[in-house]
């Protein structure tokens, strides 16, 4: 149940990243990469705070990032 909760929270974090990236669409790509790493770190810290296992947190973070990327690509292709 904790893993499911972390995935949902991390999907909200990735959604927030997408919104912030949309707001800063005219910024340089280096700033967007820095912002991605900040959100990635935030997702890991929150996941590790809930799960208390670094290995499981990293695995769940990559799963949620992959899931969100897949959904993002599919929804953009439908747009």
C-alpha positions in Angstrom: 0.0 0.0 0.0 2.9 2.4 0.7 4.3 1.8 -2.8 1.0 2.6 -4.4 0.8 5.8 -2.3 4.3 6.8 -3.3 3.5 6.2 -7.0 0.4 8.4 -6.8 2.4 11.2 -5.0 5.2 11.0 -7.5 2.8 11.2 -10.4 1.5 14.4 -8.8 5.2 15.6 -8.6 5.7 14.8 -12.3 2.5 16.6 -13.2 3.8 19.6 -11.3 7.0 19.4 -13.2 5.1 19.4 -16.5 3.1 22.4 -15.5 6.2 24.3 -14.4 7.9 23.3 -17.6 5.0 24.6 -19.6 5.1 27.9 -17.7 8.8 28.2 -18.5 8.6 27.2 -22.1 10.9 30.0 -23.2 13.7 29.2 -20.8 17.0 27.6 -21.8 17.2 23.8 -21.8 19.9 23.8 -19.1 17.4 25.4 -16.7 14.8 22.8 -17.6 17.4 20.1 -16.9 18.2 21.6 -13.5 14.5 21.9 -12.7 14.1 18.2 -13.7 16.8 17.1 -11.3 15.3 19.2 -8.5 11.9 17.5 -9.0 13.6 14.1 -9.3 15.4 14.7 -6.0 12.1 15.8 -4.4 10.4 12.6 -5.6 13.2 10.5 -4.2 13.2 12.3 -0.8 9.4 12.0 -0.4 9.4 8.4 -1.5 12.2 7.5 0.9 10.5 9.3 3.7 7.4 7.1 3.2 9.0 3.8 2.3 12.3 3.9 4.4 14.2 1.9 1.8 16.5 3.5 -0.8 16.4 0.6 -3.2 12.7 0.3 -3.3 12.3 4.1 -3.5 14.6 4.3 -6.6 12.8 1.4 -8.2 9.4 3.0 -7.6 10.6 6.4 -8.7 11.8 5.0 -12.1 8.5 3.1 -12.5 6.5 6.2 -11.8 8.7 8.3 -14.1 8.3 5.7 -16.9 4.6 5.5 -16.4 4.2 9.2 -16.5 6.5 9.6 -19.5 4.5 6.9 -21.4 1.2 8.6 -20.5 2.6 12.0 -21.4 3.7 10.7 -24.9 0.4 9.0 -25.5 -1.7 12.0 -24.5 0.5 14.3 -26.6 0.1 12.1 -29.7 -3.7 12.3 -29.2 -3.6 16.1 -28.9 
